[in-house]
Amino acid sequence: MNLKNIRKDFPIFRHHNALVYLDSTATSLKPQSVIEKEVEYYEQYSANVFRGIYKISERATSEYKKTREIVAQFINANKPEEIVFTRSTTESLNLLAYSLGRKIVNEGDEIVSTIMEHHSNFVPWQQLAIENGSTFKVINVNNDGYLDLDNLKSQMPASPAGRSNIKSAAKNSNLEKLKQVITRKTKILALTYVSNVLGTINPMKEIAAAAKKINPNIMVIVDAAQALPHMKVDVRDLGVDFVAFSSHKMLGPTGVGVLWGKYNLLQEMFPFNYGGEMIQEVYVDRTVFKEPPLKFEAGTPHIAGVIALKEAIHYLRSIGLDVVRRHEMEITQYAINLLLSEFKGQLRILGPRDVDHRGGIVTFTFANYHPHDVAQILDEDNICIRVGHHCAMPLHESLRINATVRASFYIYNTKDDVEKLVEGLKKVQKILR
Amino acid sequence: MSIYQEIILEHYKNPRNFGTLKSPSKKTSVSNPSCGDKIGMDVVFTGKKLMEIKFSGQGCAISRAAASLLTEYCKGKTNEELQKLDKEFMIKLLGIELGPNRIKCALLPLEALHKLL
């Protein structure tokens, strides 16, 4: 598929002709086919799943199950039953903190996370540690926006991670410092694949391998919300145990999240919510739960949303994730170059300079202009960016910055959007100077 | 209509009553953690009348202009008069329409003032 005419697939551009949408890290826009799929369910077979002994319920069930298969294929899971549908990445991670964390983490154990996490992969673990007396450890970032894992300032060339064309921050390939953080007592390592602020692509495969070398029993949990929509993710190749992501950041509907986990691990975990559809047999004195994934899917799910996620994956596959990634690298490089040359000394970009190690995210501070004023003035020209701490307050605290401005890119963004952003920032200067 | 009207920008760039008082009768600070804005406020009351007021801290154009305009207005007013000030008053004082997110910026200095009454 050619990206040139791609904007016509996104009806929002018909409603807002001049929209410059640079906030796909918060949520992506939706193509017509995804919207239509959701409407199709409500118009043609809006019945509940699993229980109905009638045709429209069977159709809904079959579409729902098909999505599980498509998601499993998309991330190369062992089988569809390893895919649990939740409400969001946030819920997937909270599910893990509850159903896995409370099973395996005890007083005196350790949980390791990083300072670059979104609150949803930070607070659940922090709170678990506070609750049960385990130790919560946090890996810092260095000045270049990489996880601070390397004692040696190695100049090793970037090496491809996994089967994709993605190069991650292989600067950290030595990972010496991991030994100072992860011990035999560490039960969980929870970290993000791509930082939603710095854009850093962590060398996930290398980190997981190094962590498991130190402690073979460690559970590696990956927040892939900012990775899945933008690059090929092969969960088996990564060598991790759990991966969480959201439909709405990858062109799908809001209200649907995914949790992938190794099947035997899902089997051993506590259920999350109790209720309908997760139960095999109930007696007055005991209950037998269903096997995963249904064990974790109590209550009527967001059926239309799940079904339409299938369409989003279909759309992404038809473009090709390597095309998506290349497009984002190109536009990110263009944005970094243009911003730095137009606003010399005024604008400071956070995170890795090398777009090989960076997703389509450019976060910056702009002179002493308050990010809220920057966003407001850009909005006057229909330019949507995000400001604040982006649900990553520990990172901002560690960088001693209150708030930042973030522009993020996806398949429908063009170099023209970047140029409009630059024009908008010039207007900010003119007004606030 | 842009919210960056002349009066707002003028008070943002040249804030009145910016700084701290040497011997305030009362002082306080408030913050909005979502944008990192912080406003400190010092006052001197003589009897029931507010005689001196200064504000300090970091903020966006709206919160700074709001603090500047508010402190200008406050001088010489009584405690009772100042207690009556509300959201509608701040909107009128600024003379602009603010969305649900930015109204918080305009109300931050008022929150500080009310803590001092």
Interface residues (C-beta under 8 A of the other chain):
Chain A: H370 P371 H372 D373 Q376 I377 E380 V387 G388 H389 M393 H396 N402 A403 I431 L432
Chain B: S2 I3 Y4 L9 Y12 P33 S34 C35 G36 D37 Q58 G59 C60 A61 I62 N101 R102 C105
